[in-house]
Amino acid sequence: MDLFIYLFVALFSVLNPIGTVPIFVGLTQHDTKKERSRISLWTAINVFIILIVSFFIGQYMLIFFGISIDALRIAGGLIIVNSGFSLLSGQFNKKRGITKKAENDAQKRNDIALTPLAIPMLAGPGSISLLIAFYQEHNTTSEIIISSFAILAIAVAIFIILKSAHYLAKILGESGIVAISRIIGFIVIAIGIQYIVSAIINIIKGNLI
């Protein structure tokens, strides 16, 4: 249960679906309630597929490119820490590299569930590197099953949040969403630093042996 809660909280903090609410509202403001539900569902499904594939296949990518797990932890930790600082300072751009042109194109498309919502707005480099590193430490059968359920739970949470996005935007308001994002930002920074520290300790121990 502790493993489930840890991974769920870590992924929720890094993905920050609450921060996606204003963007989702903007992109779906002219859609019907039924269409919003469909987009929410498919966004959640796409995120689940991206995360679960990263969790199981990511280790083979490391082997293929000759990247050590400690190098991944440091790189992923830096990405996560950078996102956390942006969240904490209130300067986080949840579009994550999406240009104004790309946003306008997205508004004109009927299906925005995969891009830009699922990737890169939700499932980005931070969450992918986190899962790859997590698998290296927790790869017994029971841990894999628990981790898979945690990823599924995140997908369900994303669906619920996006489905309720228009209501949340009214209830929380812009200031409420920013406040929550800043709290999440602090947690994200701690997660990123922990990954970096763990990698550095492993490297030092390896050199001493």
Helices and strands as residue ranges (DSSP letters): H 2-15, H 17-27, H 33-65, H 69-89, H 100-108, I 113-122, H 125-137, H 141-163, H 165-208
